[in-house]
Amino acid sequence: MRTDSGIAVSSTHYIKGQNMSKTKKSAKNVAADHETGAGGEFHQIAGATHPQLTNQRGLVVGDDENSLKAGERGPVLLEDHLLVEKTQHFDHERIPERIVHARGFGAKGYFELTHSLEGITKARVLTKVGVKTPVFTRFSTVAGNMGSADTARDVRGFAVKMYTDQGNWDIVGNNIPVFFIQDSIKFTDLIHAAKQEPDRGFPQAQTAHDTFWDFVSLVPESTHMLMWIMSDRAIPRSFRMMEGFGVHTFRLVNGAGDSTYVKFHWRPTLGMASIVWDEALKISGADPDFHRRDLWNAINEGNFPEWELGVQLFDEEFANKFEFDVLDATKLIPEETIPLKIIGRLVLDQNVDNYFAETEQVAFATTDVVPGIDFTNDPLLQGRNLSYIDTQLSRLGGPNYEQIPVNAPRCPMANMQRDGHMTMIPQKGRVSYSPSSLEADSPRQDPKNGFTSFRGSENGDKLRIRAESFGDHFSQALMFFNSQTEPEQNHIISAFIFELSKVETKAVRTRMLGQLVNVSPEIAQRVANGLGMLDAIKAVPAKVPVRTDLPTSDALSILKKAVPGVKTKVIGCLVEDGSDAKTILALKKAVTAAGANLKIVAPKIGGAHASDGTTIEADFQLAGGSSVLFDAVYVLLSKEGATKLSREGAAVAWVHDAFVHLKVMGASAAAKPLLDAAGVIKDDGIVIGDDHKAYLNRASQGRIWSREPGVCSVF
Ligand code: HDE
């Protein structure tokens, strides 16, 4: 802003004489109540105080509607620097998307330590109880391109950047605690196999194609992870309802240099929840932004998602006696073996201001650690330590990407690095080298407080080799499967059937069945049955046979860990002209009191005329508000309304989908014609009448799993 004296005080211009605080207030959420400017070329929002539009250099723009021409209908002049700048900026608006995790969504918040790890680590973020460390978190899918759908079957990235007072610490994790491969040299192959096939450029955002299954069926170490991505963990209901894991074993190091192994876990306070596969497919069309919209809305509504940070701590002695190698990222340590110690909480309470500036430009790296946190020899982690910074150099265009506000540390930063593309911080002084003697205030190393690597002693022959201790590929895959509830196991089988049915090459399907035999002949049999390939089962030889004696772990099941309740869930209510006004009001009151959201779906977006002549405002028009978008549904119709809608395909599909997606359904008694047309069969998840308490009680227990065998094939 230029003051009347002409002194620049900020880069934003305000229309002279208008008050800045008023501008801020009135610019927020003003109804689009336009006053048209002279000639209709531009709009002013009534009552708002608009800042002046400027170009990138701060020049106030007089006309943003017309380019500069020679004559009224003449050619556009090259002299039009405003047009040139605007177009050039637009031409360069995109940067390469991430090679993996391209589709992501971020939010800001804080991490608060509730239990100190004093004595175990010297990291202040893990020892100073009560300190709130600012964070940026980005959730993502892995395989899909930036414009793909949120509900693709995939691992979700769960990356947390903590701006600690000792530098940035990133936990670049996933929502699944294990990974496909053990050695980073196979990462390129894994991702090439999973992403769109290079000759045709499709299919994207899915593993259901030949190259993926060709690769994994030849790489048995991926089997444990396959169980997880075929499970409902790969189709979460919300980012807010999924766990996160650091995956690798890391080290915590105390002031004396002693190390303790650690695995990091994020646990959502809302509990975990997933959608069902047919829903996932349909949500991809109904709302490809399902997960990002959910997070954005929750934060805007003040329902701040929260996770506990849990750690599994163990020493060398445990690592030596544990039945799997703690450096092998395809294995987990059951929580029953080493329980989680809860040490803090992550709260996301702020949406981004600008998607590109923050979510797109945020750069995570496994090497972003602080004193007291260190690496192990996990060969996957070691490879990641190279890859993250390397990828940012091409993605963000040069070595100064750490100066972008979302990446910059919030603690003092001073070093001898200078110059390069897009240098934004003018580091002062003559001295940009070390050692030096010219300046008393040039930065110096600090051996006492600075980062020092854990003094591990390493020696051995130089070998390209996979440790024998990494050799068991099937035992934990079976443990995972056996730890699931029956519906969860059924979903894993159905997911294998779905994915392998999309594989065109029969030999690949056959080989995968052979690998599954190594986990369990019964699993292979069930998948083969669903594929209609029972004759094709032929075991692929396993180097290390499966162990069937591992105890099951309840912590691996979503349903065994589910937290009952409808808080922040969304209930869709279908209405039509004639719906009972009092019932709608009572339902709304009950749903809101339970902490859930009621969304009204009507055949017309203008709403419906209730029984008492009032208008029921609609949130969705029927075709755009399909029932897959809701956690539970209510069909609130008069007899006439239900009869009319029973001839309406979208309404029948709305009710039918809710039923086969195992949702709890409430309905007015008069809605029967529509329920009948949609094939709804009464069970304990169908609550007829006005008992909203009973309805919400049932909804808070989640889906009606007992309905499933009646509405889809279970193999
Ligand atoms: Fe990543 N990974 N990764 N990864 N990864 C990237 O970095 C890589 C792995 C994970 O929201 C890339 O900035 C290698 C495991 C997340 O911005 C890239 C290997 C886990 C994100 C990269 C792995 C992850 C990434 C692409 C095997 C779970 C998104 C863009 C050695 C613990 C972060 C980027 C965000 C992103 C490399 C394996 C999690 C190319 C080489 C295992 C959450 O650097």
Residues whose N, C-alpha, C, O or C-beta is under 5 A from the ligand:
A	BS01	HDE	R98 I99 V100 H101 G104 R138 S140 G157 F158 A159 V172 G173 N174 F179 S184 F187 F245 G246 V247 V362 F364 L380 G383 R384 S387 Y388 T391
